C-alpha cells in the first residue's frame, strides 16, 4: 500500500499502477477527476495470483549480451512507463501503456526518433512527422485499434496543458495500436481520456508490469495469450557502455520459436494450421546512445530481426511497427512555427552534437535484436489466461514449454 499526499491509501493491484509518495499522482485541477481515477484504481484491483516467470527465471538466456539491472526498457536512464488495465466482466479487456523518454516537457525537450514499418496494416498516429523531422515530441501511447483517436486527443490535452506550452498551436501525438477485438468489445471503445492521462501521469522508472496488463490486456500472440513484455541489453565499456531497452505489445501470429526451439510446432498450435496469423506488434526501442534519426532507423530495422527470430510471419493483416528513440534531448529552437512568436526561446540556427559512428553501430544492432526477442518471450510467459468477449485465450503452458525447451537445449540446466 502507498500513502498519497492527500492521505489516501491506494492498493497496488499488480497491474502496472505506480504511485509515488513523493509526488502527486493525480495532478488535476478538478478534485472530482482524482476521485474518479481512485475509484477506477480500486475497482480494477483484485487478488493477484502468483506471478508467472520471465524468460530468465526459466534459465532461458537469449543472446550473448548482458541485460541491465531490471532487464527492462526503464534500464535506459530517464525512461518511464505507466499503464492502465481495463478488465470489466467478460466484455472489456484492454488498456493503455505509455512510454515517456524523460521526466521533462517532451514537447520542449524533443528527442531524436524514427519509426520503422515492417508491415503497415495499422494505425500509428503521428508517424509521418516523426520521420520527416526525426524527433519525438510526445509520450508514446499504446492502446487498442479503435481507441487510437480518443487516445491521441488525450495526449494533445496532456501536451497543451504542460507548463510552458500555453502558446503551443500544434503538437504531434504518437499513438500506436494492436487489435484486441477477440477478448475485448472493441466497438465500445472503452478507453477514455482519463485512462490515457492516468497512464501518462503515473509513468515512472523502475520495474515494468508484463503480460496481460495495460495495452496488452486483450492481445493474442501465436494463438496464446500475448501482452506487454520488456527487456534490455547493456554494452560493455569497450563498446560504449550504452543501454538498449525494448518494450513490446504482442498481438501477432506465426510459428512460435523460443531460443531456436520449435515450441509452436511441437505444441501443435501455429499459423496455417489454424487462423492464427493476423494481428500486430508494436516494438518501442529506447537507448541512451547518441543516435540521430538515420541511425535510429537503422536500429529499428534490426528490431524486426528480433521479431523474426520468434517466428513471426508478418502476414498481410499484421501491423508491425518499431518506434525508436534516443534519450539525448534537444531544445526547441525559434524556427518552430507552431509556437507563438512571443514564446520563442533564444534563437538557435544550427543543431549539432555527438553521434555514434557507423562502425560502432553493430553492437547496438545485436543489442536491439536480443532485447526484442526476449521482450516478446516475456510478454508470452508472463501473460495469464483471459476470458473475454468472444471466448477464452489460454496462457502459454509452462510445463509443456519447458519440456520442449529442454529437449532442444534452449534453456540452461
Secondary structure, DSSP 8 states (H G I E B T S, - for coil): -EE-TTS-EE---SSS----SSS-S---SSHHHHHHHHHHHHHH----------GGGGT---SSSB--SSSSGGGSTT-EEEEEEEEETTTEEEEEEEEES-SS-TTTEEEEEEEEEEEE-S--BTHHHHHHHTEE-S-EEEEEGGGHHHHHHHHHHHHHHSTT-TTB-----EEEEE--TTTS-GGG----HHHHHHHHHT-BSS----BSSGGGTT-EETTEE--EEEEEEE--GGGT--EEEEEEEEE--B---BTTB-HHHHHT--BTTBS---EEEEEEEEE-S---HHHHHHHHHHHHHHHHHTTB---TTEEEEEEEEEEEEEE--TT-TTB-GGG--S-----------GGGHHHHHHHHHHHHHHHHHHHHHH---EE-SS-EE----HHHHHHHHHHTT-S--
